């Protein structure tokens, strides 16, 4: 038979875990709205004061898309390296296993 234990953590986290009251939620919402309005008001003069638009300088240079070519020689070389390193690692593990056995 199992016993279900209900933990009440409110004693441990008295205010951190407590839910917000409706009044606190309303106050938080009003603060958010006030900050949003203040940001709009501070951004509006900044945008209107910048009437000069910098012209874009276009040059004849366009970046060339790099294409990656895989030659069979490079693939073969990489596979040989991988196989050799795998053989060395497995051999080392086998030697260690046999010596410590």
Secondary structure, DSSP 8 states (H G I E B T S, - for coil): --------GGGTSTTTSS---HHHHHHHHHHHHHHHHHHHHHHHHHHHH----------S-----------HHHHHHHHHHHHHHHHHHHHHHHHHHHHH-
